[in-house]
Amino acid sequence: MNSVLQVLGILIILGIYVSGVIYFRKQRAWLTYYLFAAFGLVLILVLGLQLTGLEKYLEYGQMTLVRYLSQPFGIGIAALSPTTIQVNDAVGWVVLTMGIESSALIEGSILIALVSFYPAYSMSKKVRFLLIGLFVTFVANIIRIFIIVSMTHFMGRDTIFISHAIVGRLFFFLCIIILFWYIFTRPTIEEVSEIIRGENIV
């Protein structure tokens, strides 16, 4: 019964979303259309990946890569579950669990949504930016997790909060800011500059 209600709820949400996207596009309310379409797609992607369990595969893949990345540095890591690892420090073992916040699922979904509905880009440019953006986001998140693991191993469990909430997070968001500058801000500035130069010539 719960699964039936869940599917029904998903279909209703999808129906509202698609109807809203079509309506705002027909009304040519471009800002509302872009915000509604992008924000709605983020919710659908995040909830969809969580409900289908695909989020766990993403987390497992990242944890596996971090384990392989840690081996050359002599960092002992043991897998307790697809999303939980043990990291050794000077005292013993520390358990680290990956959740949605650390999986880059939200950031990846935001990127997909913003690029997919960005009106200034052709389809080929959208595909190129999506491939580059998702790859950079994925790699940046792997490095963020590795920073947390490394600081825990070499500096002790007392650094978990600093490594996770400050160092790792600052590194990751700096990468995202640079990525968004490359994908959105810089091309927009260049396009506006070309328009201004063209108007000046005329």
C-alpha atoms as one frame of an Amber mdcrd trajectory, in Angstrom:
protein
   0.000   0.000   0.000   2.791   2.385   0.925   4.599   1.688  -2.348   1.413
   2.390  -4.325   0.919   5.705  -2.528   4.574   6.513  -3.091   4.322   5.895
  -6.836   1.072   7.875  -6.972   2.700  10.784  -5.156   5.659  10.732  -7.549
   3.348  10.756 -10.581   1.374  13.691  -9.163   4.568  15.662  -8.506   5.866
  14.898 -12.012   2.531  15.948 -13.500   2.567  19.256 -11.634   6.179  19.848
 -12.632   5.722  19.118 -16.341   2.518  21.176 -16.448   4.258  24.105 -14.771
   7.221  23.960 -17.144   4.940  23.888 -20.205   2.732  26.685 -18.842   5.541
  29.111 -18.009   7.235  28.414 -21.334   4.045  29.126 -23.273   3.562  32.315
 -21.260   7.151  33.272 -22.138   7.769  34.076 -18.477  11.409  33.156 -18.933
  12.776  33.911 -15.477   9.922  32.081 -13.744  10.227  29.259 -16.267  13.961
  28.875 -15.650  13.696  28.993 -11.857  10.699  26.642 -11.710  12.160  24.166
 -14.212  15.634  24.109 -12.654  14.517  23.959  -9.014  11.924  21.302  -9.801
  14.451  19.159 -11.656  16.846  19.349  -8.690  14.130  18.008  -6.377  13.184
  15.267  -8.828  16.791  14.148  -9.308  17.660  14.140  -5.601  14.454  12.424
  -4.478  14.513  10.039  -7.438  18.075   8.883  -6.782  17.289   8.431  -3.095
  14.032   6.530  -3.623  15.529   4.222  -6.256  18.638   3.554  -4.179  20.966
   4.765  -6.939  22.395   7.292  -4.502  24.026   4.403  -2.619  25.868   3.285
  -5.756  27.234   6.806  -6.163  28.397   6.868  -2.549  29.871   3.368  -2.800
  31.826   4.284  -5.934  33.320   7.322  -4.263  34.221   5.430  -1.099  35.905
   2.731  -3.192  37.993   5.291  -5.088  39.036   6.955  -1.826  40.197   3.586
  -0.478  42.358   2.996  -3.560  43.661   6.568  -3.442  44.664   6.156   0.207
  46.721   2.987  -0.263  49.912   4.632  -1.640  49.933   6.953   1.378  49.793
   4.083   3.870  46.356   5.045   5.172  44.546   2.008   6.496  40.880   1.908
   5.490  38.391  -0.905   6.034  34.930  -0.969   4.450  32.107  -1.661   6.913
  29.309  -1.070   4.403  28.940   0.510   0.957  28.805   3.966   2.578  30.780
   3.451   5.807  34.527   3.043   6.309  36.975   2.706   9.170  40.106   4.864
   9.125  43.042   4.096  11.390  44.761   6.816  13.391  47.352   6.759  16.199
  44.771   5.540  18.730  42.718   3.007  16.783  39.919   3.044  14.244  37.536
   5.882  13.403  34.210   5.220  11.668  33.256   7.615   8.854  29.877   7.459
   7.115  28.972   9.163   3.853  25.558  10.805   3.602  23.818  12.844   0.944
  25.699  15.982   1.990  29.074  14.362   1.304  28.132  12.552  -1.905  27.950
  15.683  -4.134  24.512  14.459  -5.219  22.905  17.828  -4.498  25.631  19.828
  -6.241  25.576  17.510  -9.253  21.783  17.771  -9.488  21.933  21.574  -9.299
  24.508  21.613 -12.084  22.405  19.337 -14.303  19.290  21.441 -13.742  20.919
  24.836 -14.303  22.748  23.768 -17.462  19.802  21.816 -18.913  17.475  24.820
 -18.905  20.043  27.562 -19.513  18.588  29.393 -22.536  21.821  30.817 -23.958
  23.458  27.451 -24.699  23.011  25.135 -27.647  22.446  21.439 -27.045  26.056
  20.563 -27.888  27.365  23.189 -25.469  25.020  21.936 -22.739  26.260  18.370
 -23.192  29.902  19.502 -23.137  29.456  21.622 -20.015  27.512  18.851 -18.276
  30.218  16.269 -18.940  32.970  18.634 -17.798  30.985  19.883 -14.818  29.940
  16.481 -13.498  33.477  15.144 -13.887  34.983  18.102 -12.008  32.323  17.864
  -9.286  32.956  14.144  -8.860  36.756  14.518  -8.707  36.532  17.499  -6.332
  34.334  15.492  -3.987  36.736  12.539  -4.057  39.553  14.895  -3.062  37.365
  16.393  -0.330  36.739  12.955   1.176  40.432  12.125   0.844  41.299  15.319
   2.754  39.011  14.231   5.601  40.469  10.719   5.622  44.070  11.982   5.480
  43.647  14.498   8.291  41.929  11.867  10.424  44.741   9.389   9.825  47.753
  11.676  10.209  46.430  14.261  12.681  43.998  12.186  14.732  40.268  11.881
  15.257  40.078  15.268  16.974  40.473  16.901  13.562  37.346  15.300  12.060
  35.196  18.388  12.557  37.853  20.737  11.166  38.615  18.482   8.194  34.954
  17.928   7.336  33.245  21.215   8.192  36.057  23.626   7.356  38.985  22.357
   5.260  37.167  19.820   3.090  34.078  21.960   2.662  36.043  25.095   1.772
  38.059  23.171  -0.812  34.954  21.658  -2.383  32.971  24.881  -2.561  35.963
  26.744  -3.974  36.064  24.149  -6.761  32.308  24.578  -7.338  32.630  28.376
  -7.469  35.426  28.116 -10.055  33.394  25.568 -12.026  30.283  27.769 -12.071
  32.417  30.735 -13.116  33.707  28.706 -16.055  30.282  27.362 -17.071  27.985
  30.323 -16.402  29.656  33.599 -15.432  32.540  33.803 -17.896  30.519  32.855
 -21.019  27.774  35.305 -20.014  30.277  38.143 -19.566  31.862  37.322 -22.932
  28.470  37.254 -24.647  27.412  40.590 -23.125  30.778  42.099 -24.101  30.292
  40.971 -27.709  26.811  42.523 -27.765  28.144  45.807 -26.368  31.005  45.868
 -28.879  28.565  45.150 -31.687  26.258  47.970 -30.596  29.189  50.355 -30.400
  30.275  49.447 -33.924  26.778  50.116 -35.281
